[in-house]
Amino acid sequence: MSISGPVNNQSQFLPTTTVLPTDQNELLIRLTTNYTAQSQAINNRVVGIYETSEILNGQQWNNPGQPTNRRQAFRNTYNLILLNNGNNIGAGATVTFPTNISPKFATLIYASCTSTAGDLFTVVYPNAKITGSNLVFTNPLGATALNSVLFIAEYLKS
């Protein structure tokens, strides 16, 4: 039985087992190769950390005209209830808060929400967006307030 990774995929797939040679020179080469592959796989992953400050998220995007110089993506998470002084965001209400980021291109912008009725859902454009240096969020529920809103912005700076 043979198992392989996706075709035409630039992701890193590491073997789960390996047999190391007994010859010292071959062993050094194999260990160096394995370490390099592991380092590249770890460095090319997408970081699953959602901080309330800007972080590199591990995404690497193409750079038109510079194929060997990839653009790094960033992530910032905003707790809109905390930014709203701990107050729920009312039914249909729009809130605007300044950001400390200056994106040139959005890769993903969304909000993860919980309503006061207990509904869990996500929101995207036009209800979750960045305009200039502000994030703008509109509660899409016409009759229910939100008591939890995490606004996630992933973006490129160049």
N, C-alpha and C positions, 0 to 999 in steps of 0.2 A: 504494500500500500504506500502510495506517495502523497505527501502533503506539500503544497507550495503556497507562496504568497500571491497576492493579486498581480495580474499581468500589468505591465507598464506603470508600476507603482514606484515612486521614489522613496517610499518609507523604508525604514530600516527593519529588517527581520533578522533576529539573531538565532543561531542554532541553540537548542536547549541541552544538547550533549556534545561532547567533543572527546576525541582520543588524542592525547598529547604524545608526541614522539619521544623516544628515549635518547636520541642523539641531542647533545647540548646545543649545537648550532641550530638545528631544526626546531628545537624547543623554544629557543629565544625568538626565532622568526615567528613561530605560531603564537606565542604569548603576546608579542608586539602587535601582530595582526588582530588577535582577539581583543586586546585592550583598545586598539584604535576603533574597531567596529563597535564595541560597547560605548566608548566615549561619543562617537558620532550618533548612535541611536539615542542615547540619553540626551544629548544636546539638541537633537532635532525633534524632541517630543513637544507636545503642547502641555503647558503647565496648567494643572488643575487647581490653582490657587486664585481665590477671588478676594483681593485686598481692597481696602478703602483708600489705597494710594496706588499710584501708577506702577505697574510691573511689566517686565517683558513677559509675554505669554508663550513664547516658544515658536510662534508661527513665523515662517519666513516666506515672504512674498517676492514674486518676480520683480525685476527692476528694468523697465524698458530701456534698451540700449546698453545695459550693463548686466548681461546674463550671469556673470560670476559674482556680482555684488548684490545679494538679496537684501530686501528691506525687512527690518524687524518690526513685528507688531506688538502693540502694548494693550494692556487691559486696565480698566479702573472700574471699581464697583461703588455705587452710591446708595446708601440707605436713605430713601426719600422720607420715610417717617421721622427719622432722627433729624434730617435737614429741615423738616417741617415742624420743628420744635416738639416732636413727640406726638403730634396731632395726626389723626386719620386724614386721608385724602378723600374728600367728599364725593358723592355721586356726580359724575360729569365734570368735576373740578379740574382745572389746569393749574399746575405748579411749575415754577421756573426757578432754577438755582444756578449760580455761577459754577463753572468747572475750573479746574486748575490744569486743564489739558489744552493742547492746540493741535487737534488732528487735521491732517491734510486729506485723509481718505478713511471712510468708515468701512471696516470689514464685517462687523456685526454689532448692532445696537438693539437691545431688547430690555424688557423689564419682567421680572418674576414677581407675581402678585398673590396676595391672599385677601379675600374680601371679609368683611365683618360677618357674612353669612357662612364663612368657611370654605368658599370656593377657591381653588388653586388654579392659576392660569398664567400665561405669558402674554405680553403685549409688544407689538412692533410698530413701525411707522404706519400712520402718522401720529399715533398716540405716544410714541417714545422716540425722541429725536434730539440731536444737538444742533443748535442754531447759533452761529457765531461762537461765543465763549460761554453759552448757557445750555444746560440740558432742560428740555421741556417735556413734561409728562402730563397726559390727560387721562383721567380715569374713564375707561370706556363704558363702565356700568352706569346706567342712567338712574338707578334707584338704590344703589348700595355703595357704602364707603369702603375704602381699602385700609386695612390696618397693618399691612406689610407690603413694601414695594422695594425691591432691590433692582436698581437700574444698572445694567452692565454695558459698558462701552469698550469695544475692541477696535483699534484703529492704527493707521500708519501715520508717522509724522513727516514723511517725505514721499 
